[in-house]
């Protein structure tokens, strides 16, 4: 997933102007002036944090999720991670932060350092829209032929959008028909279904949308994890791909990443 706010070609060259922290082990070894200002510190003040728990000021509801994101990234030796969470600033108010982390490893593959670019999105249009999504109805179409998987996907959608209206399609043709009959803000599309598979259904939906400026996000949710599967989903017109069993954190990240721009365009165009 591409991070749109910063390039890391030479991260140190613009450190003073970026909200940047550098972490080694469990300690922050550098915090830029822009980061200090973002977290409520005055000029010349020192950063206050707990050496024994770098997550001490993170909102309790976000701690375990963030810990898992970082742990999984390091376990898989990923180079980057992108996440959002709430952290208490110096005044005791929670800031909603969007972070992009870049991980560095030594020759033996041991993690040695993390560079983190931070952005306060507490009052951003994206944050306000996310709150609106939690309070207002959005229409979610789920195409899935397995009843247990349908139940699980419905639950994930309701956890993210409590007031969403969910329509169920049990094969690809029903998905196309349901999309034609009613406006939809998000489609969660299984691949292996009777009548029409997820690829065929997506191609038909994209044909229906041909003259629309903004196309509805379609996310593949599939047990097929063959090499090239994600690329095939994208070629069919889907926006992204989630393998089964679906990880809740990854679900939130992928859905918000694609749905937010769609709704921003829908509500403000």
N, C-alpha and C positions, 0 to 999 in steps of 0.2 A: 504494500500500500504506500503510495507516494505521499510524503508529508509536504504540504504546500507552503510552509512559512519560512523555511531556511534551508540553505544548501551547506553541506559540511566540507566542501572542497578545501577550505582553509579556516577551520573553526576558530582558531586563535586570533586571526587577523582583525576580527570585529567583536572581540569579547567584551569590550567596554560598552558597546551599544546593544548587545543581546542580553536577555535575562538568562544567564548561563551559570550552571554550577558544575564542578568537577568532583567526582566521588571516587575515592580509593578505599577499598574494603567497605567499611560501614561509616566512613567519615567524609564530610564535605571538606575538601582541601582548598577549594576556591569558589567564591561567590562574586559575580560581577556586580558593579554598581547598579546596573539596570535590574538585576534580580533583587538586590537589597531594597530598592525603591518599590518594586512590585509587591514585596512582602511587608511593606510598611515601615522600613527602617529609615532613619534620617542619615544625612551625610556624615560619615565618620563613625557611625555606630557599628558595633561588632555583631555578627550573626549569633543568635542564641539557638542552640540545638543540643540534643542529648547524644553524647558520644556512644552510649550503649544502645540507643534505639533511634536510628535516623528517621524512623516513621512516627516519632512520638507525637507530632502535631497533626498527623493525618486524621481525618474524620474516622471514627471507629468503624462505620459501615463500609469504608473504602479500603481499610488496611489489608484485609485478607485477599481481596480481589487484586490489589496492586502487588502484593507480595507474590501471588501466583503468577501474574504476568511477567514480573522480573525473573522469578525462579525458572519459569518455563523457557524464557528467552535465553538465559544463561545455560540452562541444561542442553538446549538445542544448538548452542554456540551461534546464535543469531547475531547479526551486526547491529540491528536496530530494534526499537520497540516504540510504540505510539499509544498513549493512554491518557485518560482524564481521571481526576480525583479531587477531593476537597482537602485543603490544608489550612490550618489556622495561622493567620499572620500575627505580627507583633502586637497588634491592637486586640487580638483575641477573636477576630472575625474570620469566618471561613472564606477562603478564596477558591473558586473553581479553576483548577489549573489544567491546562493541556500541555503535556510534555512529549518531547521527542528525544529519546535516548540513543546514543551511539556507544557500543561496547567495544573495548579493546582487549585483546588476548595476547599472551606471550607466545613464544615459539612452541611451548608444550601445550598450548590451548587453555591455559589458566587465565581466568578473567583478572585483569589488573587495574582497569580504569573505566569510568563511565563519564561521558560528556552529556549533559542534559540541557537542552534549550527549552525554556518554560514560557508559557503564555497564559495570562489571566483572562479567562473568558466569562467571568462572573456576570458582567453586564453586556456581553456581546449579543448581537442579533441571533447568533446560533444558540446561545444559552436561553434567551427569551423564547425562541421558537421551540426549543426542547421542552421548556415548561408548558408552553401552549399545547404541545403534543400530549403531555401527560394529562391535561385538563379537558381537551376537546377530542371529538371523534375523528379518527382517521380510518379509512377503509383498507382492510388487509384481506387479500385473497390467498388462500393456502390450497395448493394442488398436491394431493398426497393420497395414494390408494391403500395405505396401511393404516388401520384405525388407531393402533397404539402410537405410531409416528405422528399421526394427525393430532392426537391429544397432546403429545409432548410439544409439538410445534406451536399449537394454539396457546399452551401455557407460557412458552417463551415470549410469544407476541404480547400476551396480556401483561406479563411482568414488565415489559418495556413500555407498552402503551396501554395503561389500565382501562381507558375508555374506548379502545378500538372496537370497530365493528368487523367481525371475522365472517367471511363467507368460505364455505368448504367446497372444493371440487375434487371428485374422486377419480378423475382421469383427465387426460389432456384436452379432450373435446369439451368437457364441462368447464374447464378453466377458460378456454377461448370464449365459450358462450357467456360465462359469468362476467368476463371482462367486457364483452360487447354490450351487455345489458345494463351495467352500472359502473359509475366512476370508481377507480381504484387508486390508492396511494402507494401500495406495496404489494408485490406478488412474491410468495415463497414457493418455489417450483421444484417438485420432485422430478427426477429424470426418468426412471423406469415406471411407466404407467400404461394401462391398457388404452385402447382406442387410438390415442395419440400420445407419444412420449413427450417428455419435457422440452426436448429440442424442437420438435414439430410445433408444439403449442406456442413456444416462444417466438418462432419464426412467423407464425400466423398473427400473433399479437403485435409484433413489430410492423407487419404489413398494414394492419389496421391503423397503427399510429403514424404511418409514413409522413403525413403532412403536419404532425404536431411538433411544436417547438421544443417541448420537454417530454421525454418519454418516461413512463412509470418505471421505477426500479424493479428489476426482476433478479432475485437471488436464488441460485440453484442450491438445493439441499438434497444431497444424494449419498447413497452408500457406495457408489462407484468411485474408486480412488485409483484408477489406472493412470499411468503416465500420459500426460496430455489432456486429461479430463477437463481441467480448468480452462485450458485454451479452447477446447471444443465448446464449452459453455459460453465463453465470450464470443466466439465466432457465430454462435446461434443468436446472439443479441442479448444475452444475460449480462448483468452488471458485475456479478461476483459469484463466488462458489464457496459453499460450506459443506464439509464432509460430515457424515453421520458416524458415530453419535455426535450431536452438535454441542460444542463447548459454549456455555452461557456467556462467558466473557467475550469470546470471539464473536458470538452472535450479536451482542450489543455493539461492539466496535464496528463490525461490518454494516449492520443495518443503519446505525446512526450516520456513518460515513456517507452512505448513499441516499438515505431518505432526507436528511437535512437540506442538502442543496435543492432537491426536488420540491420540498415544501416551501423553502424560501422563494423559489421562483413562482410557485403556485399562488402564494399569499401576497406577494409584493410586486407581481408583474402587472 
